[in-house]
Amino acid sequence: MSRTVPLILATALFMENMDSTVIATSLAAIAADIGTDPISLKLALTAYLVALAIFIPISSWMADRFGARRVFRIAMLVFMAGSIACAFSGSLAQFVGARFLQGMGGAMMGPVARLVLVRMTPRHQLVDAMAWLTIPALIGPIVGPPFGGFLTTYFSWHWIFIINVPIGVLGIVLVGFALPNEQRNRPRSIDGKGFVLAGLAFALFAFGCSVVSLPALPPAIGMVAAVAGMVLGYFYTRHALASEYPLLDLRLLRVRNFRITIVAGTFFRLGQGATPFLFPLMLQLSFGLSPFESGMVTFAGAIGALVAKFVANWMFAHWGFKYPLVISSGIGAAGILVMGFYDPSTPIPLILAILVFTGFWQSTFWTGSNAFTFADVEDKDAGQANVMSQVWGQLMFAMGVALGGGVLELAHRLRGGGELALADFHVAFYVVAAVGFVATVLFARLPRNAGHQLLGGPHVH
């Protein structure tokens, strides 16, 4: 198929990914300016991811009801409005609210782009199409940390959000020319009860897990919110299994490869979700690097990720899905573990080399798992599979931020308080790496020819 459509769709992913990596390098500066501590800013990161989890489930319905092109362009406008609100935030509450607004826009951009691509692409070309979709998106993490760190160090962190405006305008114009406004399926009635139950469950659970370790609030508030979220999740499960057309069709978990991808991907995302929060903070607070210097280090992983996109298709075609997923998830977790051994004397070139290497394999994992999600899913269920994988993935990234921040705060308290120390960060990296390694164990249990139908034949070389 033409590569023009996936490349233009990737404009939105470029904007999202650049935004998230820019924020990671600027957390310490933002916290100092709005009068809070860096750990509390995990609320702003989780607010964005929770907004994604709440609104992604209706993305397919919105695309079918109003047309993919219209929804996509409105979503980019909402994301730009949230970016402007972030730039003018003066408190933690305002910043969290602005990030939630950004998440509402992001919830429609990525999933609608993937859905359009899945619907337009023959299955045997899906790995290649997904790779092309993510190539421009990977430029964002390369440009984001150094550029955002430069703006934060030499100008103001507010400008890191304003850069989304010209990118968004360009995306809206290009999408108007290239994205088909087809309405592939007649939209079914939306599951309003499921939307309320699932949205509240996600929001309360993520909020509770994020605030339970914050010094500003009693731990009981976080625990009550998390338990309330789990109770609502139970009621949603009962509702979904009894409904003909639920918001998130949990019956898809009976599909073996889909279930394995969701469960194993959970542990991988928990580890990877914590890293963009922990690593730049460690470089700035414990190594004494400026946001710009920190950004010049953290962007290295995106270079490896970009290189991987040009060889991932060959890798999966040649070896199948099992072994690349096992290797890439294991190296991804090992890369987090190694961060627990860094100190200010560690040579920067060594850190950069490791980031490039692990970035290559993390990107390989995302390319393979994104396609493997649809390995044995029927065409009529592709939209639901897309939505469920996106929702769960974003929620687990949010939980990863909560996990990393929670372990960091716990290690800080057990050590006796005071300033955050390097040892606190090391403990956090050890814990999230151990969680990430669980994914490797689960993928190792796949049959050797798993996902062969995506590769055009029953065998791998």
C-alpha positions in Angstrom: 0.0 0.0 0.0 1.0 3.6 -0.3 3.2 4.8 2.5 1.8 8.4 2.3 -1.2 7.7 4.6 0.8 6.1 7.5 3.4 8.8 7.3 0.8 11.6 7.5 -1.2 9.8 10.2 2.1 9.7 12.2 2.1 13.5 12.4 -0.2 13.1 15.5 2.1 10.4 17.0 5.0 12.7 16.4 3.3 15.5 18.3 2.3 13.2 21.2 5.7 11.5 21.5 7.6 14.7 21.4 5.4 16.2 24.0 5.8 13.3 26.4 9.6 13.2 26.1 9.8 17.0 26.4 7.9 16.9 29.7 10.1 14.2 31.1 13.2 16.4 30.8 11.5 19.4 32.3 9.8 17.9 35.3 12.2 19.3 37.9 11.9 22.8 36.4 8.1 22.7 36.2 7.9 21.4 39.8 10.1 24.3 41.1 8.1 26.9 39.1 4.6 25.8 40.1 5.5 25.2 43.8 5.4 21.4 44.1 7.9 18.6 44.4 9.0 16.5 41.4 7.4 13.3 42.7 4.0 15.0 42.9 4.2 15.7 39.1 3.6 12.0 38.5 -0.1 13.1 38.9 0.2 15.2 35.8 1.8 12.2 33.9 -0.9 9.8 35.1 -3.7 12.3 34.4 -2.8 12.3 30.7 -2.6 8.5 30.5 -5.8 8.1 32.4 -7.6 10.4 30.0 -6.3 8.2 27.2 -7.7 5.1 28.9 -11.1 6.7 29.5 -11.7 8.2 26.0 -9.9 5.6 23.8 -12.8 3.2 24.1 -15.2 5.5 22.2 -12.6 6.4 19.5 -13.8 3.7 17.1 -17.5 4.6 17.6 -16.6 8.3 17.1 -14.7 7.5 13.9 -17.6 5.4 12.5 -20.3 7.9 13.6 -18.7 11.1 12.5 -16.0 10.0 10.1 -12.3 9.3 10.8 -11.0 12.5 9.2 -13.3 14.8 11.1 -12.6 13.1 14.5 -8.9 13.0 13.8 -8.7 16.8 13.1 -10.9 17.7 16.1 -8.7 15.6 18.3 -5.6 17.5 17.2 -7.4 20.8 18.0 -8.2 19.5 21.5 -4.6 18.4 22.0 -3.4 21.8 20.9 -5.8 23.5 23.3 -4.5 21.3 26.2 -0.9 22.2 25.2 -1.7 25.9 25.5 -3.4 25.4 28.8 -0.3 23.6 30.1 1.9 26.5 29.1 -0.3 28.9 31.2 -0.6 26.6 34.2 0.4 28.2 37.5 -0.3 25.3 40.0 -0.2 21.6 40.2 -4.0 21.4 39.9 -4.1 23.5 36.8 -1.3 21.5 35.2 -3.0 18.2 36.0 -6.2 19.5 34.5 -4.5 20.8 31.3 -2.7 17.4 30.9 -6.1 15.7 31.2 -7.4 17.9 28.4 -4.4 17.0 26.3 -5.1 13.3 26.9 -8.7 13.7 25.7 -7.3 14.8 22.3 -4.6 12.2 22.3 -7.2 9.5 23.0 -8.7 10.0 19.6 -5.5 10.6 17.6 -3.4 7.5 18.0 -6.2 4.9 18.1 -8.0 6.4 15.1 -4.8 6.4 13.1 -4.1 2.7 14.0 -7.7 1.8 13.2 -7.7 3.4 9.8 -4.4 1.6 9.0 -5.7 -1.8 10.2 -8.8 -1.4 8.1 -6.9 -0.3 4.9 -4.0 -2.8 5.1 -4.0 -6.5 4.2 -2.9 -8.6 7.1 0.3 -9.7 5.5 1.4 -6.1 5.1 0.4 -5.0 8.6 3.9 -5.3 10.2 5.4 -3.1 7.4 2.5 -0.5 7.7 2.8 -0.3 11.5 6.6 0.3 11.1 6.0 3.2 8.7 3.3 4.6 10.9 5.8 4.9 13.8 8.9 6.2 12.0 7.9 9.9 12.1 6.6 9.4 15.6 10.1 8.3 16.6 11.6 11.5 15.4 9.6 13.2 18.2 11.6 11.5 21.0 14.9 12.3 19.2 14.0 16.0 18.8 12.0 16.4 22.0 14.5 15.9 24.9 17.4 18.1 23.5 15.0 20.7 22.2 12.8 20.7 25.3 15.9 20.8 27.6 17.3 23.7 25.6 14.1 25.7 25.9 13.8 24.9 29.6 17.4 25.7 30.4 17.9 28.8 28.4 14.3 30.2 28.1 11.3 28.8 30.0 9.5 25.4 30.3 6.3 27.1 29.1 7.6 27.1 25.5 7.9 23.3 25.4 4.1 23.2 25.0 3.7 26.0 22.6 5.8 24.0 20.0 2.8 21.7 19.6 0.7 24.4 17.9 2.6 24.7 14.6 3.0 20.9 14.4 -0.7 20.5 15.0 -1.7 23.0 12.4 0.5 21.2 9.8 -1.1 17.9 10.8 -4.6 19.2 10.4 -3.8 20.5 6.9 -2.1 17.3 5.7 -4.8 15.0 7.1 -7.4 17.0 5.2 -5.7 16.1 2.0 -4.7 12.5 2.6 -7.0 10.7 5.2 -10.1 9.1 3.7 -13.3 10.1 5.4 -14.8 6.6 5.0 -17.3 5.2 7.5 -16.4 1.5 7.2 -18.9 0.2 9.7 -22.3 1.4 10.6 -21.8 2.5 14.3 -23.7 0.5 16.9 -25.3 2.3 19.8 -22.7 3.4 22.4 -22.5 1.6 25.7 -23.2 4.6 28.0 -23.3 2.6 31.2 -20.1 0.8 30.3 -18.4 4.2 29.5 -19.3 5.6 32.9 -18.3 2.4 34.9 -15.0 1.9 33.0 -14.1 5.5 33.0 -14.6 5.9 36.8 -12.9 2.6 37.4 -9.8 3.7 35.5 -9.7 7.2 36.9 -10.2 6.2 40.6 -7.7 3.2 40.4 -5.0 5.3 38.7 -5.6 8.3 41.0 -5.5 6.1 44.1 -2.3 4.4 43.1 -0.6 7.7 42.3 -1.6 9.6 45.4 -1.2 6.8 48.0 2.5 7.7 48.5 2.2 11.5 48.2 3.2 13.3 51.4 0.5 16.0 50.8 -2.4 13.6 51.2 -3.2 10.9 53.8 -2.5 7.4 52.3 -6.1 6.4 53.2 -7.4 8.6 50.4 -5.4 6.8 47.8 -6.3 3.4 49.2 -10.0 4.2 49.2 -9.9 5.6 45.7 -8.0 2.5 44.4 -10.4 0.1 46.1 -13.4 2.0 44.7 -11.8 1.8 41.2 -11.4 -2.0 41.6 -15.0 -2.4 42.8 -16.3 -0.4 39.8 -14.1 -2.5 37.6 -15.8 -5.6 38.9 -19.2 -4.2 38.1 -18.0 -3.2 34.6 -16.8 -6.8 34.1 -20.2 -8.2 35.0 -21.9 -5.6 32.7 -19.6 -6.3 29.8 -20.0 -10.1 29.9 -23.8 -9.7 30.0 -24.0 -7.1 27.1 -24.2 -7.8 23.4 -22.2 -4.7 22.5 -20.1 -3.7 25.5 -17.7 -0.7 25.4 -14.8 -3.1 25.9 -15.6 -6.6 24.9 -13.8 -8.7 27.5 -14.8 -11.9 25.6 -11.9 -11.1 23.2 -9.6 -12.3 26.0 -10.6 -15.8 25.0 -8.5 -15.4 21.9 -5.2 -16.9 22.9 -2.6 -14.7 21.2 -4.5 -11.6 22.0 -4.7 -12.6 25.7 -1.0 -13.4 25.9 -0.1 -10.0 24.3 -2.3 -8.1 26.7 -1.1 -10.0 29.8 2.7 -10.1 29.0 2.5 -6.5 27.6 1.2 -5.4 31.0 4.4 -6.2 32.7 6.6 -4.7 29.9 4.6 -1.5 30.0 4.8 -1.2 33.8 8.6 -1.1 33.5 8.8 1.1 30.5 6.2 3.5 31.9 8.3 4.3 34.9 11.5 5.0 33.1 10.7 8.3 31.4 9.7 9.6 34.8 12.6 8.3 36.8 15.6 8.6 34.5 15.6 12.3 33.6 14.9 13.1 37.3 17.9 11.0 38.4 20.1 12.7 35.9 19.1 16.2 37.0 18.6 15.7 40.8 21.4 13.2 41.5 23.9 13.8 38.7 23.5 17.6 38.6 22.8 17.8 34.9 20.7 20.7 33.5 17.5 19.9 31.6 19.4 20.5 28.3 22.3 18.1 29.3 19.7 15.6 30.5 17.9 15.8 27.2 21.1 15.3 25.3 21.5 12.0 27.1 18.0 10.6 27.1 17.3 11.1 23.4 19.8 8.4 22.5 17.3 5.7 23.0 15.1 7.1 20.3 18.0 6.8 17.8 18.2 3.1 18.4 14.4 2.9 18.1 14.4 4.7 14.7 17.0 2.2 13.4 14.9 -0.7 14.5 12.0 0.4 12.4 14.0 -0.3 9.2 14.9 -3.9 10.2 12.0 -5.0 12.4 9.9 -6.3 9.4 12.7 -8.5 8.2 13.4 -9.7 11.7 9.8 -10.9 12.3 9.5 -12.4 8.8 12.8 -14.3 9.2 12.5 -15.5 12.9 8.7 -15.3 13.5 7.3 -13.5 16.5 8.3 -15.6 19.6 12.1 -15.2 19.7 12.2 -11.4 18.8 9.5 -10.8 21.5 11.4 -12.8 24.1 14.8 -11.1 23.3 13.4 -7.6 23.0 11.4 -7.7 26.2 14.3 -9.2 28.1 16.8 -6.6 26.8 14.2 -3.8 27.6 14.0 -5.0 31.2 17.8 -5.3 31.4 18.2 -1.8 30.2 16.1 -0.6 33.1 18.1 -2.7 35.6 21.4 -1.2 34.3 20.1 2.3 35.2 20.2 1.1 38.8 24.0 0.9 38.6 24.7 4.4 37.1 26.3 7.1 39.2 27.9 10.5 38.4 31.2 8.7 37.6 29.6 6.5 34.9 31.0 7.6 31.5 28.3 9.4 29.5 29.4 7.6 26.2 28.7 4.3 27.9 25.2 5.4 29.0 24.5 6.7 25.5 25.6 3.4 23.9 23.4 1.3 26.2 20.4 3.6 25.6 20.9 3.2 21.8 21.1 -0.6 22.1 18.1 -0.9 24.4 16.1 1.6 22.4 16.6 -0.6 19.3 15.1 -3.6 21.1 12.3 -1.7 22.8 11.2 -0.4 19.4 11.4 -3.9 18.0 9.1 -5.1 20.8 6.5 -2.4 20.0 6.5 -3.1 16.3 6.0 -6.8 16.8 3.5 -6.7 19.7 1.4 -4.1 17.9 1.0 -6.4 15.0 0.9 -9.7 17.0 -2.2 -8.3 18.9 -4.2 -9.0 15.7 -2.7 -12.4 14.9 -5.8 -14.5 15.4 -8.4 -11.7 15.8 -11.2 -11.8 13.2 -11.7 -8.8 11.0 -15.0 -7.9 12.6 -13.3 -7.7 16.0 -10.3 -5.7 14.8 -11.7 -2.4 16.1 -12.4 -3.8 19.5 -9.0 -5.5 19.7 -7.4 -2.2 18.8 -9.3 -0.3 21.4 -8.7 -2.8 24.2 -5.0 -3.1 23.6 -4.7 0.8 23.5 -6.8 1.3 26.6 -5.0 -1.3 28.7 -1.6 -0.2 27.4 -2.1 3.4 28.4 -3.5 2.4 31.8 -0.5 0.2 32.4 1.9 3.1 31.4 0.0 5.2 34.0 0.5 2.4 36.6 4.2 2.3 35.6 4.5 6.0 36.5 2.7 5.4 39.8 4.8 2.3 40.5 8.1 4.1 39.8 7.1 7.2 41.8 5.7 5.1 44.6 8.8 3.0 45.0 11.0 6.1 44.8 9.0 7.8 47.6 9.0 4.6 49.7 12.7 4.2 49.4 13.1 7.9 50.2 11.0 7.6 53.4 12.7 4.4 54.6 16.0 6.1 54.2 14.8 8.9 56.5 13.6 11.6 54.2 15.5 14.8 53.3 16.6 15.3 49.7 16.0 12.5 47.1 19.2 10.5 46.9 20.8 8.4 44.2 20.1 5.2 46.2 16.4 6.0 46.1 16.4 6.0 42.3 18.5 2.8 42.2 15.9 0.9 44.3 13.1 2.1 42.0 15.0 0.9 38.9 15.6 -2.5 40.5 11.9 -3.0 41.3 10.5 -1.9 37.9 13.1 -4.0 36.1 12.0 -7.1 38.0 8.4 -6.4 37.0 9.5 -6.0 33.3 11.3 -9.3 33.2 7.9 -11.1 33.9 7.0 -10.3 30.3 10.0 -12.2 29.0 9.0 -15.3 30.9 5.4 -15.1 29.5 6.5 -14.6 25.9 8.9 -17.6 26.2 5.8 -19.8 26.6 4.6 -18.9 23.1 4.6 -21.7 20.4 7.4 -21.3 17.9 5.1 -20.5 15.0 2.8 -18.1 16.9 1.5 -15.4 14.6 2.5 -17.1 11.4 -0.6 -15.9 9.7 0.7 -12.4 9.8 3.9 -13.5 8.0 2.3 -15.0 4.9 2.8 -18.6 5.7 2.9 -21.3 8.4 6.6 -21.5 8.8 9.5 -19.3 9.8 13.1 -19.8 8.7 
